[in-house]
């Protein structure tokens, strides 16, 4: 304010002190001076504002409620979105944490997966958001998870509308479905592959055990599938020194090593030193740490000494299991460092979904073209493996030896998965 007064004084004092000027001349001079001062302040305040930056950008973000509350991926995503809204200044963001599945219990109290259907409120929320984005060229949407992808496909299929190329390209710039394979809809999809980091995790796990279990929420999720395949190939590669291929003769992804009877009731054997423990029938999995804990108790005494959890919130029960039996089993942690909670965590796997979302929001806020890859990998820097310093002497040589192999095999895995999606074999 002091500088403002000085400027006004500098401009006005010669005029006010000019006694020979008539009243009308002084009035005109005062008006001109005031306008000059005002224009100086206005122009200084707007020097850095462009018409595009002044345009507010509307963003709808829908995150499954089961991802929120464990201080892991879902909570970090919401924190990132709020931070970007403050940081960018011109983002108007609405965050909705919705219940995806409608849970219906049988009278006996047992759970029936056939009644576990998409929540009607969740479906209508996605329909409402997509309708807004289709009509308003300044609206954008980020939806998280394969369940969201299915609803997006259903929405555009029900509309049965042939969009012009320009309209379809516009929608792909403004609608992103995270953690999802490509969709038959005018939207962009992306996910972070865990194949390479899991391949390294699998090779390192052989230092602790001849048998291991990968725990995932369900089969069919592109993130957990990539983690399962990577760990499988890394573990078998090092344990049996076999170069296991994962493509059939047509180059499509061969998941027979996963789907061939590998479930929570199939324990590891000499013929198969690794098993897949699926916690549920949809992406939510159990979403309950206690159930996951009890599930691992059932297979505890089967010479299994390493657990690789990729199950989200259910991992809390797996970490508790590791803490309870710290002298008997080893494991990794996912998305956060759990070594301070249980001493048998050998390494951490980190997937930086929140960083990718921050990049998307920044591009929208700056009105830049959306630069988005369908799949991000360890080579892209959006995921990494961090081993605990106590094991560094053992891990460093193995990590350096297999790192390039892991990234090369990840590229082949992604290409095989892409081919399978195009051919309808996945």
Buried (B, 14 or more C-beta within 10 A) or exposed (E): EEEEEEBBEEBBEEBEEEEEBEEEEBEEBBEEBEEEBEEEEEEEEEEEEEEEBEEEBBBBBBBBBBBBEBEBBBBBBBEBBEEBBEEBEBBEBBBBBBBBBBEEEEEEEEEEEEEBBBBEEBBEBBBEBBEBBBEEEBBBBBBBBBBBBBBBBBBBEEBEEEBEEEBBEBBBBBBBBBBBBBBEBBBBBBBBBBBBBBBBBBBBBBBBBBBBBBBBBBBBBBBBBBBBBBBBBBBBBBBEEEEBEBBBEEBBBBBEBBEEEBEBEBBBEEEBBBBBBBBBBBBBBBBBBEBBBEBBEEBEEEEBBBBBBBBBBBBBBBBBBBBBBBEEBBBBBBBBEBBEBBEBBBBBBBBBBBBBBBBBBBBBBEBEEBEBEBBBBBBEEBBBBBBBEEBEEBBEEBBEEBBEBBBEBBBBBBBBBBBBBEEEEB
